[in-house]
Amino acid sequence: MTTADTYRTYRITARPPHSPVRAAITWALTAVALARRERRGHCSKPLRQHLRSWRLGFFGPSYTLYELETHDPRDYLSDYEVLLRFPAVNDPFNPNVRNKLALSRALSLYGFRTPDVHGLLDRGLVRTLDGTAAAAPVMEWLERRLGIGERFVVKPAAEGQGRGIMFVSREPSGFSVNGVTAPRAVLAGLLEPLRAYLVTEFIQQAPYAAAIYPDAANTVRVLTVWDLETSRPFIAAAAHRFGTARGGPTDNFHSGWGGLSAAIDLETGVLGPAAMLSPEGRLVRPDRHPDTGAPIAGVRVERWRETVDTLLAIAARFPDTPSVGWDLVIARDGPCILEGNSPPQVAVWQVHRPLLTDPRVRSFYTAHGVIRR
């Protein structure tokens, strides 16, 4: 089950069940999703710790990342709260940010930069979004549109509709997917069954990020929340994710998938030490990238002030979704928004600092019923 599928399962529980039968089915699905997620967490620990983490509302990886043996769990948003209650914060407008195509169109109308969407891939056909061309078979379209030395991103348009992101490149010798050579027939077999996928441009990251790890699109994730007193959005937390050889071409951090997370100082844009789960499920905090040896702690994120101003301007235009985790790439010419996450995974921030130690954050999630302690 994908993360998006898990969210969709929990999304049901944000509303009161209409009958005892529906309630039983909902909680059965929830229990299965919890079990699968815990099994995939790559965290082995004594049964005593498992029982304590479950009682407190945390999965095994979060218990390790937050060091809850010594830290106060009341300062952290729990996995239970995020998955079962967080979706209601932006309800019923979650699709406005979760649907990548809808969000791209909205941001473009406001003048914010997003990756160009070249087409919609569905059941083997690519349709352009400007209505100027007829649908074309995906391989014919790629051979016509993807030039030598270029790269496209193929990703699901909405939650629960994909098997993950793919980076499709073309070299003189042929196509490759995620850096692995793919014969035409193999690539066709990967792409033709997909439904409701976007084909977008690949954004080149700024030199500082490429210097740390060049083999992944190293993204920034920023949490915006609305201040209840001023009725304006503010940035509650920010982290920079970096890929690793163990994690593949993406920079996934949560659940021990190999990626790194480094906290970003909100005022200066300077990175702190990274955090990651080791293959054995231990929390480690390297100052340097484990594969490249490049320093992470102390590196300044380029164009950070511009990024902050951009995100606050974007969040102000989405009062219907007052708490969103934004994914973006810092390019040479500024931030490029990739997607919005509602609800977001909070471990990428809380591994560095618990969110609820900020009174504004605690007040917001209390007012929206996420925290009921």
Contacts in CASP RR format, 6 or more apart in sequence:
PFRMAT RR
TARGET T0000
AUTHOR 0000-0000-0000
METHOD contacts of the structure
MODEL  1
MTTADTYRTYRITARPPHSPVRAAITWALTAVALARRERRGHCSKPLRQH
LRSWRLGFFGPSYTLYELETHDPRDYLSDYEVLLRFPAVNDPFNPNVRNK
LALSRALSLYGFRTPDVHGLLDRGLVRTLDGTAAAAPVMEWLERRLGIGE
RFVVKPAAEGQGRGIMFVSREPSGFSVNGVTAPRAVLAGLLEPLRAYLVT
EFIQQAPYAAAIYPDAANTVRVLTVWDLETSRPFIAAAAHRFGTARGGPT
DNFHSGWGGLSAAIDLETGVLGPAAMLSPEGRLVRPDRHPDTGAPIAGVR
VERWRETVDTLLAIAARFPDTPSVGWDLVIARDGPCILEGNSPPQVAVWQ
VHRPLLTDPRVRSFYTAHGVIRR
1 9 0 8 1.000
1 33 0 8 1.000
1 36 0 8 1.000
1 37 0 8 1.000
2 160 0 8 1.000
2 162 0 8 1.000
2 163 0 8 1.000
2 164 0 8 1.000
3 345 0 8 1.000
4 156 0 8 1.000
4 159 0 8 1.000
4 160 0 8 1.000
4 161 0 8 1.000
4 162 0 8 1.000
5 33 0 8 1.000
5 159 0 8 1.000
5 160 0 8 1.000
6 33 0 8 1.000
6 36 0 8 1.000
6 37 0 8 1.000
6 83 0 8 1.000
7 83 0 8 1.000
7 87 0 8 1.000
7 159 0 8 1.000
7 343 0 8 1.000
8 159 0 8 1.000
8 160 0 8 1.000
9 29 0 8 1.000
9 30 0 8 1.000
9 33 0 8 1.000
10 30 0 8 1.000
10 33 0 8 1.000
10 83 0 8 1.000
10 84 0 8 1.000
10 87 0 8 1.000
11 87 0 8 1.000
11 94 0 8 1.000
12 26 0 8 1.000
12 29 0 8 1.000
13 26 0 8 1.000
13 27 0 8 1.000
13 30 0 8 1.000
13 84 0 8 1.000
14 84 0 8 1.000
14 85 0 8 1.000
14 87 0 8 1.000
14 88 0 8 1.000
14 91 0 8 1.000
15 88 0 8 1.000
17 23 0 8 1.000
17 26 0 8 1.000
30 84 0 8 1.000
34 59 0 8 1.000
37 59 0 8 1.000
37 255 0 8 1.000
38 59 0 8 1.000
38 60 0 8 1.000
40 255 0 8 1.000
41 59 0 8 1.000
41 60 0 8 1.000
41 61 0 8 1.000
41 255 0 8 1.000
41 256 0 8 1.000
42 61 0 8 1.000
42 255 0 8 1.000
42 256 0 8 1.000
42 257 0 8 1.000
42 277 0 8 1.000
42 279 0 8 1.000
42 281 0 8 1.000
43 60 0 8 1.000
43 61 0 8 1.000
43 63 0 8 1.000
43 64 0 8 1.000
43 256 0 8 1.000
43 277 0 8 1.000
43 281 0 8 1.000
44 280 0 8 1.000
44 281 0 8 1.000
45 60 0 8 1.000
45 63 0 8 1.000
45 64 0 8 1.000
49 60 0 8 1.000
49 63 0 8 1.000
49 69 0 8 1.000
50 60 0 8 1.000
52 63 0 8 1.000
52 68 0 8 1.000
53 59 0 8 1.000
53 60 0 8 1.000
53 62 0 8 1.000
53 63 0 8 1.000
53 68 0 8 1.000
56 63 0 8 1.000
56 68 0 8 1.000
56 73 0 8 1.000
56 78 0 8 1.000
57 78 0 8 1.000
57 79 0 8 1.000
57 80 0 8 1.000
57 81 0 8 1.000
58 66 0 8 1.000
58 68 0 8 1.000
58 73 0 8 1.000
58 76 0 8 1.000
58 78 0 8 1.000
58 79 0 8 1.000
58 80 0 8 1.000
59 79 0 8 1.000
61 254 0 8 1.000
61 255 0 8 1.000
61 256 0 8 1.000
61 277 0 8 1.000
61 281 0 8 1.000
61 347 0 8 1.000
62 68 0 8 1.000
62 76 0 8 1.000
62 78 0 8 1.000
62 79 0 8 1.000
62 347 0 8 1.000
62 350 0 8 1.000
64 277 0 8 1.000
64 281 0 8 1.000
64 282 0 8 1.000
64 283 0 8 1.000
65 275 0 8 1.000
65 277 0 8 1.000
65 283 0 8 1.000
65 347 0 8 1.000
65 350 0 8 1.000
65 351 0 8 1.000
66 73 0 8 1.000
66 76 0 8 1.000
66 347 0 8 1.000
66 350 0 8 1.000
66 351 0 8 1.000
66 354 0 8 1.000
67 283 0 8 1.000
68 76 0 8 1.000
71 354 0 8 1.000
72 354 0 8 1.000
74 356 0 8 1.000
74 373 0 8 1.000
75 354 0 8 1.000
75 355 0 8 1.000
75 356 0 8 1.000
75 357 0 8 1.000
76 350 0 8 1.000
76 354 0 8 1.000
76 355 0 8 1.000
76 356 0 8 1.000
77 86 0 8 1.000
77 346 0 8 1.000
77 350 0 8 1.000
77 354 0 8 1.000
77 355 0 8 1.000
77 356 0 8 1.000
77 365 0 8 1.000
77 370 0 8 1.000
77 371 0 8 1.000
81 365 0 8 1.000
81 370 0 8 1.000
81 371 0 8 1.000
82 343 0 8 1.000
82 345 0 8 1.000
82 346 0 8 1.000
82 370 0 8 1.000
83 343 0 8 1.000
85 369 0 8 1.000
85 370 0 8 1.000
85 372 0 8 1.000
86 323 0 8 1.000
86 343 0 8 1.000
86 370 0 8 1.000
87 94 0 8 1.000
87 342 0 8 1.000
87 343 0 8 1.000
88 368 0 8 1.000
88 369 0 8 1.000
88 370 0 8 1.000
89 322 0 8 1.000
89 323 0 8 1.000
89 342 0 8 1.000
89 343 0 8 1.000
89 365 0 8 1.000
89 368 0 8 1.000
89 370 0 8 1.000
90 97 0 8 1.000
90 320 0 8 1.000
90 321 0 8 1.000
90 322 0 8 1.000
90 323 0 8 1.000
90 324 0 8 1.000
90 342 0 8 1.000
90 343 0 8 1.000
93 320 0 8 1.000
93 321 0 8 1.000
94 321 0 8 1.000
94 342 0 8 1.000
95 102 0 8 1.000
95 158 0 8 1.000
96 102 0 8 1.000
96 103 0 8 1.000
96 106 0 8 1.000
96 318 0 8 1.000
96 320 0 8 1.000
96 321 0 8 1.000
97 103 0 8 1.000
97 318 0 8 1.000
97 321 0 8 1.000
97 324 0 8 1.000
97 339 0 8 1.000
97 340 0 8 1.000
97 341 0 8 1.000
97 342 0 8 1.000
98 158 0 8 1.000
98 159 0 8 1.000
98 339 0 8 1.000
98 340 0 8 1.000
98 341 0 8 1.000
98 342 0 8 1.000
99 157 0 8 1.000
99 158 0 8 1.000
99 159 0 8 1.000
100 155 0 8 1.000
100 156 0 8 1.000
100 157 0 8 1.000
100 158 0 8 1.000
100 198 0 8 1.000
100 339 0 8 1.000
101 117 0 8 1.000
101 120 0 8 1.000
101 157 0 8 1.000
101 158 0 8 1.000
101 198 0 8 1.000
103 114 0 8 1.000
103 337 0 8 1.000
103 339 0 8 1.000
103 340 0 8 1.000
104 114 0 8 1.000
104 115 0 8 1.000
104 117 0 8 1.000
104 198 0 8 1.000
107 113 0 8 1.000
107 114 0 8 1.000
107 314 0 8 1.000
107 337 0 8 1.000
108 114 0 8 1.000
110 314 0 8 1.000
110 317 0 8 1.000
112 310 0 8 1.000
112 313 0 8 1.000
112 314 0 8 1.000
112 337 0 8 1.000
113 334 0 8 1.000
113 335 0 8 1.000
113 336 0 8 1.000
113 337 0 8 1.000
114 336 0 8 1.000
114 337 0 8 1.000
114 338 0 8 1.000
115 153 0 8 1.000
115 200 0 8 1.000
115 201 0 8 1.000
115 202 0 8 1.000
115 203 0 8 1.000
115 336 0 8 1.000
115 338 0 8 1.000
116 200 0 8 1.000
116 201 0 8 1.000
117 129 0 8 1.000
117 198 0 8 1.000
117 199 0 8 1.000
117 200 0 8 1.000
118 126 0 8 1.000
118 128 0 8 1.000
118 145 0 8 1.000
118 152 0 8 1.000
118 199 0 8 1.000
118 200 0 8 1.000
118 201 0 8 1.000
119 126 0 8 1.000
119 127 0 8 1.000
119 128 0 8 1.000
119 129 0 8 1.000
119 198 0 8 1.000
119 199 0 8 1.000
120 126 0 8 1.000
120 127 0 8 1.000
120 128 0 8 1.000
120 129 0 8 1.000
120 157 0 8 1.000
120 196 0 8 1.000
120 197 0 8 1.000
120 198 0 8 1.000
120 199 0 8 1.000
121 138 0 8 1.000
121 154 0 8 1.000
121 191 0 8 1.000
121 194 0 8 1.000
121 197 0 8 1.000
121 198 0 8 1.000
121 199 0 8 1.000
122 194 0 8 1.000
122 195 0 8 1.000
122 196 0 8 1.000
122 197 0 8 1.000
123 192 0 8 1.000
123 193 0 8 1.000
123 194 0 8 1.000
123 195 0 8 1.000
124 137 0 8 1.000
124 138 0 8 1.000
124 191 0 8 1.000
124 192 0 8 1.000
124 193 0 8 1.000
124 194 0 8 1.000
125 135 0 8 1.000
125 136 0 8 1.000
125 137 0 8 1.000
125 138 0 8 1.000
126 135 0 8 1.000
126 136 0 8 1.000
126 137 0 8 1.000
126 138 0 8 1.000
126 141 0 8 1.000
126 199 0 8 1.000
127 135 0 8 1.000
136 144 0 8 1.000
138 188 0 8 1.000
138 191 0 8 1.000
138 192 0 8 1.000
139 184 0 8 1.000
139 187 0 8 1.000
139 188 0 8 1.000
139 191 0 8 1.000
142 152 0 8 1.000
142 168 0 8 1.000
142 170 0 8 1.000
142 175 0 8 1.000
142 187 0 8 1.000
146 152 0 8 1.000
146 168 0 8 1.000
146 170 0 8 1.000
147 170 0 8 1.000
148 170 0 8 1.000
148 171 0 8 1.000
148 172 0 8 1.000
149 169 0 8 1.000
149 170 0 8 1.000
149 171 0 8 1.000
150 169 0 8 1.000
150 170 0 8 1.000
150 202 0 8 1.000
151 167 0 8 1.000
151 168 0 8 1.000
151 169 0 8 1.000
151 170 0 8 1.000
151 202 0 8 1.000
152 167 0 8 1.000
152 168 0 8 1.000
152 169 0 8 1.000
152 199 0 8 1.000
152 200 0 8 1.000
152 201 0 8 1.000
152 202 0 8 1.000
153 165 0 8 1.000
153 166 0 8 1.000
153 167 0 8 1.000
153 168 0 8 1.000
153 198 0 8 1.000
153 199 0 8 1.000
153 200 0 8 1.000
153 201 0 8 1.000
153 202 0 8 1.000
154 165 0 8 1.000
154 166 0 8 1.000
154 167 0 8 1.000
154 168 0 8 1.000
154 191 0 8 1.000
154 194 0 8 1.000
154 197 0 8 1.000
154 198 0 8 1.000
154 199 0 8 1.000
155 164 0 8 1.000
155 165 0 8 1.000
155 166 0 8 1.000
155 197 0 8 1.000
155 198 0 8 1.000
155 200 0 8 1.000
156 162 0 8 1.000
156 164 0 8 1.000
156 165 0 8 1.000
156 194 0 8 1.000
156 196 0 8 1.000
156 197 0 8 1.000
156 198 0 8 1.000
157 196 0 8 1.000
157 197 0 8 1.000
157 198 0 8 1.000
158 196 0 8 1.000
161 195 0 8 1.000
161 196 0 8 1.000
161 197 0 8 1.000
162 194 0 8 1.000
162 195 0 8 1.000
162 197 0 8 1.000
165 250 0 8 1.000
166 177 0 8 1.000
166 178 0 8 1.000
166 190 0 8 1.000
167 177 0 8 1.000
167 178 0 8 1.000
167 179 0 8 1.000
167 202 0 8 1.000
167 249 0 8 1.000
168 175 0 8 1.000
168 176 0 8 1.000
168 177 0 8 1.000
168 187 0 8 1.000
168 191 0 8 1.000
169 175 0 8 1.000
169 176 0 8 1.000
169 177 0 8 1.000
169 179 0 8 1.000
170 176 0 8 1.000
173 181 0 8 1.000
174 181 0 8 1.000
174 184 0 8 1.000
175 181 0 8 1.000
175 182 0 8 1.000
175 183 0 8 1.000
175 184 0 8 1.000
175 187 0 8 1.000
176 182 0 8 1.000
177 187 0 8 1.000
177 190 0 8 1.000
178 248 0 8 1.000
178 249 0 8 1.000
179 249 0 8 1.000
182 190 0 8 1.000
202 217 0 8 1.000
203 217 0 8 1.000
203 329 0 8 1.000
203 331 0 8 1.000
203 336 0 8 1.000
203 338 0 8 1.000
204 331 0 8 1.000
204 332 0 8 1.000
205 217 0 8 1.000
205 218 0 8 1.000
205 329 0 8 1.000
205 330 0 8 1.000
205 331 0 8 1.000
206 302 0 8 1.000
206 303 0 8 1.000
206 330 0 8 1.000
206 331 0 8 1.000
206 332 0 8 1.000
206 334 0 8 1.000
207 302 0 8 1.000
207 332 0 8 1.000
208 299 0 8 1.000
208 300 0 8 1.000
208 301 0 8 1.000
208 302 0 8 1.000
208 330 0 8 1.000
209 218 0 8 1.000
209 240 0 8 1.000
209 242 0 8 1.000
209 330 0 8 1.000
210 218 0 8 1.000
211 294 0 8 1.000
212 218 0 8 1.000
212 242 0 8 1.000
212 289 0 8 1.000
212 292 0 8 1.000
212 294 0 8 1.000
212 295 0 8 1.000
212 296 0 8 1.000
212 299 0 8 1.000
213 242 0 8 1.000
213 243 0 8 1.000
213 244 0 8 1.000
213 289 0 8 1.000
213 291 0 8 1.000
213 292 0 8 1.000
213 294 0 8 1.000
214 292 0 8 1.000
215 243 0 8 1.000
215 245 0 8 1.000
215 248 0 8 1.000
215 249 0 8 1.000
216 242 0 8 1.000
216 243 0 8 1.000
216 244 0 8 1.000
216 248 0 8 1.000
216 249 0 8 1.000
216 250 0 8 1.000
216 251 0 8 1.000
217 249 0 8 1.000
217 250 0 8 1.000
217 251 0 8 1.000
217 329 0 8 1.000
218 240 0 8 1.000
218 241 0 8 1.000
218 242 0 8 1.000
218 243 0 8 1.000
218 251 0 8 1.000
218 329 0 8 1.000
219 240 0 8 1.000
219 241 0 8 1.000
219 251 0 8 1.000
219 327 0 8 1.000
219 328 0 8 1.000
219 329 0 8 1.000
219 338 0 8 1.000
220 238 0 8 1.000
220 239 0 8 1.000
220 240 0 8 1.000
220 241 0 8 1.000
220 264 0 8 1.000
220 301 0 8 1.000
220 307 0 8 1.000
220 327 0 8 1.000
220 328 0 8 1.000
220 329 0 8 1.000
220 330 0 8 1.000
220 335 0 8 1.000
221 238 0 8 1.000
221 239 0 8 1.000
221 241 0 8 1.000
221 325 0 8 1.000
221 326 0 8 1.000
221 327 0 8 1.000
221 341 0 8 1.000
221 344 0 8 1.000
221 348 0 8 1.000
221 349 0 8 1.000
222 235 0 8 1.000
222 237 0 8 1.000
222 238 0 8 1.000
222 307 0 8 1.000
222 311 0 8 1.000
222 325 0 8 1.000
222 326 0 8 1.000
222 328 0 8 1.000
223 235 0 8 1.000
223 236 0 8 1.000
223 237 0 8 1.000
223 238 0 8 1.000
223 323 0 8 1.000
223 324 0 8 1.000
223 325 0 8 1.000
223 326 0 8 1.000
223 344 0 8 1.000
223 346 0 8 1.000
223 349 0 8 1.000
223 355 0 8 1.000
224 233 0 8 1.000
224 234 0 8 1.000
224 235 0 8 1.000
224 236 0 8 1.000
224 311 0 8 1.000
224 312 0 8 1.000
224 314 0 8 1.000
224 315 0 8 1.000
224 323 0 8 1.000
224 324 0 8 1.000
224 325 0 8 1.000
224 326 0 8 1.000
225 233 0 8 1.000
225 234 0 8 1.000
225 236 0 8 1.000
225 322 0 8 1.000
225 323 0 8 1.000
225 360 0 8 1.000
225 361 0 8 1.000
225 364 0 8 1.000
226 232 0 8 1.000
226 233 0 8 1.000
226 234 0 8 1.000
226 315 0 8 1.000
226 319 0 8 1.000
226 322 0 8 1.000
226 323 0 8 1.000
226 364 0 8 1.000
227 233 0 8 1.000
227 234 0 8 1.000
227 360 0 8 1.000
227 364 0 8 1.000
228 360 0 8 1.000
228 363 0 8 1.000
228 364 0 8 1.000
228 367 0 8 1.000
229 360 0 8 1.000
232 316 0 8 1.000
233 312 0 8 1.000
233 315 0 8 1.000
233 316 0 8 1.000
233 322 0 8 1.000
234 312 0 8 1.000
234 360 0 8 1.000
235 266 0 8 1.000
235 308 0 8 1.000
235 311 0 8 1.000
235 312 0 8 1.000
236 349 0 8 1.000
236 355 0 8 1.000
236 358 0 8 1.000
236 360 0 8 1.000
236 361 0 8 1.000
237 263 0 8 1.000
237 266 0 8 1.000
237 349 0 8 1.000
237 350 0 8 1.000
237 352 0 8 1.000
237 353 0 8 1.000
237 355 0 8 1.000
238 263 0 8 1.000
238 264 0 8 1.000
238 266 0 8 1.000
238 349 0 8 1.000
239 261 0 8 1.000
239 262 0 8 1.000
239 263 0 8 1.000
239 264 0 8 1.000
239 348 0 8 1.000
239 349 0 8 1.000
239 352 0 8 1.000
240 261 0 8 1.000
240 262 0 8 1.000
240 264 0 8 1.000
240 271 0 8 1.000
240 301 0 8 1.000
241 251 0 8 1.000
241 252 0 8 1.000
241 253 0 8 1.000
241 259 0 8 1.000
241 260 0 8 1.000
241 261 0 8 1.000
241 262 0 8 1.000
241 348 0 8 1.000
242 251 0 8 1.000
242 259 0 8 1.000
242 260 0 8 1.000
242 261 0 8 1.000
242 262 0 8 1.000
242 274 0 8 1.000
242 289 0 8 1.000
242 296 0 8 1.000
243 250 0 8 1.000
243 251 0 8 1.000
243 252 0 8 1.000
243 258 0 8 1.000
243 259 0 8 1.000
243 260 0 8 1.000
244 258 0 8 1.000
244 259 0 8 1.000
244 260 0 8 1.000
244 276 0 8 1.000
244 289 0 8 1.000
244 290 0 8 1.000
244 291 0 8 1.000
245 291 0 8 1.000
246 258 0 8 1.000
246 259 0 8 1.000
246 279 0 8 1.000
247 257 0 8 1.000
247 258 0 8 1.000
247 259 0 8 1.000
251 259 0 8 1.000
251 260 0 8 1.000
252 258 0 8 1.000
252 259 0 8 1.000
253 259 0 8 1.000
253 260 0 8 1.000
253 261 0 8 1.000
253 276 0 8 1.000
253 345 0 8 1.000
253 347 0 8 1.000
253 348 0 8 1.000
254 345 0 8 1.000
254 347 0 8 1.000
254 348 0 8 1.000
256 276 0 8 1.000
256 277 0 8 1.000
256 281 0 8 1.000
258 276 0 8 1.000
258 277 0 8 1.000
259 276 0 8 1.000
260 274 0 8 1.000
260 275 0 8 1.000
260 276 0 8 1.000
260 286 0 8 1.000
260 289 0 8 1.000
260 290 0 8 1.000
260 296 0 8 1.000
261 274 0 8 1.000
261 275 0 8 1.000
261 276 0 8 1.000
261 347 0 8 1.000
261 348 0 8 1.000
261 349 0 8 1.000
261 351 0 8 1.000
261 352 0 8 1.000
262 271 0 8 1.000
262 272 0 8 1.000
262 273 0 8 1.000
262 274 0 8 1.000
262 275 0 8 1.000
262 296 0 8 1.000
262 297 0 8 1.000
263 271 0 8 1.000
263 272 0 8 1.000
263 349 0 8 1.000
263 352 0 8 1.000
263 353 0 8 1.000
264 270 0 8 1.000
264 271 0 8 1.000
264 272 0 8 1.000
264 301 0 8 1.000
264 304 0 8 1.000
265 271 0 8 1.000
265 272 0 8 1.000
266 308 0 8 1.000
268 300 0 8 1.000
268 304 0 8 1.000
269 300 0 8 1.000
269 301 0 8 1.000
269 304 0 8 1.000
270 298 0 8 1.000
270 299 0 8 1.000
270 300 0 8 1.000
270 301 0 8 1.000
271 296 0 8 1.000
271 297 0 8 1.000
271 298 0 8 1.000
271 299 0 8 1.000
271 300 0 8 1.000
271 301 0 8 1.000
272 296 0 8 1.000
272 297 0 8 1.000
272 298 0 8 1.000
272 352 0 8 1.000
273 285 0 8 1.000
273 286 0 8 1.000
273 287 0 8 1.000
273 296 0 8 1.000
273 297 0 8 1.000
274 285 0 8 1.000
274 286 0 8 1.000
274 287 0 8 1.000
274 289 0 8 1.000
274 296 0 8 1.000
274 297 0 8 1.000
275 283 0 8 1.000
275 284 0 8 1.000
275 285 0 8 1.000
275 351 0 8 1.000
275 352 0 8 1.000
276 283 0 8 1.000
276 284 0 8 1.000
276 286 0 8 1.000
276 290 0 8 1.000
277 283 0 8 1.000
277 284 0 8 1.000
278 284 0 8 1.000
283 351 0 8 1.000
286 296 0 8 1.000
287 295 0 8 1.000
287 296 0 8 1.000
287 297 0 8 1.000
288 294 0 8 1.000
288 295 0 8 1.000
288 296 0 8 1.000
288 297 0 8 1.000
289 296 0 8 1.000
301 307 0 8 1.000
301 330 0 8 1.000
302 330 0 8 1.000
302 334 0 8 1.000
303 330 0 8 1.000
303 334 0 8 1.000
303 335 0 8 1.000
306 334 0 8 1.000
306 335 0 8 1.000
307 328 0 8 1.000
307 330 0 8 1.000
307 334 0 8 1.000
307 335 0 8 1.000
310 335 0 8 1.000
310 337 0 8 1.000
311 326 0 8 1.000
311 328 0 8 1.000
311 335 0 8 1.000
314 326 0 8 1.000
314 337 0 8 1.000
315 324 0 8 1.000
315 326 0 8 1.000
318 324 0 8 1.000
321 342 0 8 1.000
322 364 0 8 1.000
322 368 0 8 1.000
323 342 0 8 1.000
323 343 0 8 1.000
323 364 0 8 1.000
323 365 0 8 1.000
323 368 0 8 1.000
324 340 0 8 1.000
324 341 0 8 1.000
324 342 0 8 1.000
324 344 0 8 1.000
325 340 0 8 1.000
325 341 0 8 1.000
325 342 0 8 1.000
325 344 0 8 1.000
326 337 0 8 1.000
326 339 0 8 1.000
326 340 0 8 1.000
326 341 0 8 1.000
327 337 0 8 1.000
327 338 0 8 1.000
327 339 0 8 1.000
327 340 0 8 1.000
327 341 0 8 1.000
328 335 0 8 1.000
328 336 0 8 1.000
328 337 0 8 1.000
328 338 0 8 1.000
329 335 0 8 1.000
329 336 0 8 1.000
329 338 0 8 1.000
330 336 0 8 1.000
346 355 0 8 1.000
349 355 0 8 1.000
355 361 0 8 1.000
356 362 0 8 1.000
356 365 0 8 1.000
356 371 0 8 1.000
362 371 0 8 1.000
365 371 0 8 1.000
END
